Amino acid sequence: MKEYFDEEGLLKVIKIFELSEEITKLTWNWNNYSDPVKETHELMDKGQKLFLEISEYEQRMGSKLSVHQRNKIHNAIEDLGKLIPYMKNKIKPHESLEKLAD
């Protein structure tokens, strides 16, 4: 059976890398954002939508999706997941309480 590669799968990987870039920029420049907690919420929303898109894509493609392409997507997701702890370390509980008080 010939391996199947498609543009949609590649675009999913690119979207994951773009989100990774945004998270990295936020983490590195946390104090330069006017509201980094709000930005974090927005990035988490993007991530949630992206993971849903990826799940739907994998379901739709099924066995047509090559092992190589499936691994590329999963590796990109794992790399994205490695960035989350760095972002979590930037969030201080008092920031959350201050936002609720406003």
Contacts in CASP RR format, 6 or more apart in sequence:
PFRMAT RR
TARGET T0000
AUTHOR 0000-0000-0000
METHOD contacts of the structure
MODEL  1
MKEYFDEEGLLKVIKIFELSEEITKLTWNWNNYSDPVKETHELMDKGQKL
FLEISEYEQRMGSKLSVHQRNKIHNAIEDLGKLIPYMKNKIKPHESLEKL
AD
3 66 0 8 1.000
3 67 0 8 1.000
3 68 0 8 1.000
3 69 0 8 1.000
4 61 0 8 1.000
4 64 0 8 1.000
4 65 0 8 1.000
4 66 0 8 1.000
4 69 0 8 1.000
5 66 0 8 1.000
5 68 0 8 1.000
5 69 0 8 1.000
6 61 0 8 1.000
6 69 0 8 1.000
8 57 0 8 1.000
9 57 0 8 1.000
9 69 0 8 1.000
9 73 0 8 1.000
10 69 0 8 1.000
12 50 0 8 1.000
12 53 0 8 1.000
12 54 0 8 1.000
12 57 0 8 1.000
12 73 0 8 1.000
13 72 0 8 1.000
13 73 0 8 1.000
13 76 0 8 1.000
15 50 0 8 1.000
15 53 0 8 1.000
16 50 0 8 1.000
16 54 0 8 1.000
16 73 0 8 1.000
16 76 0 8 1.000
16 77 0 8 1.000
16 79 0 8 1.000
16 80 0 8 1.000
17 76 0 8 1.000
19 43 0 8 1.000
19 46 0 8 1.000
19 47 0 8 1.000
19 50 0 8 1.000
19 80 0 8 1.000
20 76 0 8 1.000
20 79 0 8 1.000
20 80 0 8 1.000
20 83 0 8 1.000
22 43 0 8 1.000
22 46 0 8 1.000
23 43 0 8 1.000
23 80 0 8 1.000
23 83 0 8 1.000
23 84 0 8 1.000
23 86 0 8 1.000
23 87 0 8 1.000
24 83 0 8 1.000
26 33 0 8 1.000
26 36 0 8 1.000
26 39 0 8 1.000
26 40 0 8 1.000
26 43 0 8 1.000
26 87 0 8 1.000
26 90 0 8 1.000
27 83 0 8 1.000
27 86 0 8 1.000
27 87 0 8 1.000
27 90 0 8 1.000
30 36 0 8 1.000
30 90 0 8 1.000
33 39 0 8 1.000
36 90 0 8 1.000
37 91 0 8 1.000
37 95 0 8 1.000
37 96 0 8 1.000
37 99 0 8 1.000
40 87 0 8 1.000
40 91 0 8 1.000
43 87 0 8 1.000
51 77 0 8 1.000
54 73 0 8 1.000
54 77 0 8 1.000
58 65 0 8 1.000
58 70 0 8 1.000
58 73 0 8 1.000
END
